[in-house]
Amino acid sequence: MSKKPIIGGIILAVIVGIIFVGAQINPDNPENINIVFHVTLADPALYDEKGLYNDFFILEKGIYEFRFVPNGDSPTTLSIELWTIKAGNEKWRHFSEDFELQGTLVEDELSSWYVWDYLGEKRIIFDESYTMEIVISPNRNLVGPVSIDLIKLR
């Protein structure tokens, strides 16, 4: 009996194992993203009578970052506030930022297109766990679509 198929099988198993472990360790792996809040705002019906979107969620102690999926029709300015809910429904503003939409022209030999992102302070540190209220204002652009994620980094 030849030992080549057995050795080849062992090598193949080791390679598959290394790829699997590498994918689990890789911080850029989408499976490693810990999304604590997500919304896609693409319908004016999602906003209240003041033109604001509100939601509640719980954050644990840690470092968080906002990530966006905008396009050229997204709100030019996207204002986000995070309000901490304390005992007795007392609230205080923990975070406030007016994100500005920026398009970057990308050109290659055959075509050109824009890549869109929001500029502003995206990272937040929480020193303890909180119940949060998020308030998002598209600043009167209720039809411009945008997806917003709050991701726990660590």
Sequence and secondary structure as in RCSB ss.txt:
>XXXX:A:sequence
MSKKPIIGGIILAVIVGIIFVGAQINPDNPENINIVFHVTLADPALYDEKGLYNDFFILEKGIYEFRFVPNGDSP
TTLSIELWTIKAGNEKWRHFSEDFELQGTLVEDELSSWYVWDYLGEKRIIFDESYTMEIVISPNRNLVGPVSIDL
IKLR
>XXXX:A:secstr
  SHHHHHHHHHHHHHHHHHHHHHH TT GGG EEEEEEEE  GGGS TTS EEEEEEE SEEEEEEEEE TTS 
SEEEEEEEEE GGG EEEEEEEEEEEEEEEEE SS EEEEEEEES  EEEESS EEEEEEEE TT TTS EEEEE
EE  
